[in-house]
Amino acid sequence: MCEEILKDIPLPDPRALSKQVTSADWKTKKIYVGIKDPSPGFSIMGKLLGPKGAYLKHITGSTNARVDVKGKGSRQAPGEPGADEDIFVEVSSRDEGEIQRAVKLVEDLAENVRNEYQKFKDTH
């Protein structure tokens, strides 16, 4: 009977779970990518996500922190907090250690994206 009940309960939508980060026990940190107005043909969002979102999935999976790309050039809806800022990665968690580990990984990723952008600008 328990299995039948569990089968009838819909799984939560991950997008809905991201809205729960607003509670007071969650801590957040913004890591700016540091690229303003990228040249056409260079996708900051794509470079941050990686193939099929692999880079951010790795950060989330290895740190248990919530990781979202926000700001100009992201898929964030206009009018949401941060939508008018330069593109950044927001790291959220209830655990400070998880945030610190995720921030380190995001900072490394942002540095790689900046390096790739510089190479792109040099060749185009």
Stockholm file with secondary structure:
# STOCKHOLM 1.0

chainA/1-124         MCEEILKDIPLPDPRALSKQVTSADWKTKKIYVGIKDPSPGFSIMGKLLGPKGAYLKHITGSTNARVDVKGKGSRQAPGEPGADEDIFVEVSSRDEGEIQRAVKLVEDLAENVRNEYQKFKDTH
#=GR chainA/1-124 SS CHHHHHHHSCCCCHHHHHGGGGSTTCEEEEEECCCCSCCTTCCHHHHHHCGGGHHHHHHHHHHCCEEEEESTTSSCCTTSTTTTSCCEEEEEESCHHHHHHHHHHHHHHHHHHHHHHHHHHHHC
#=GC SS_cons         CHHHHHHHSCCCCHHHHHGGGGSTTCEEEEEECCCCSCCTTCCHHHHHHCGGGHHHHHHHHHHCCEEEEESTTSSCCTTSTTTTSCCEEEEEESCHHHHHHHHHHHHHHHHHHHHHHHHHHHHC
//
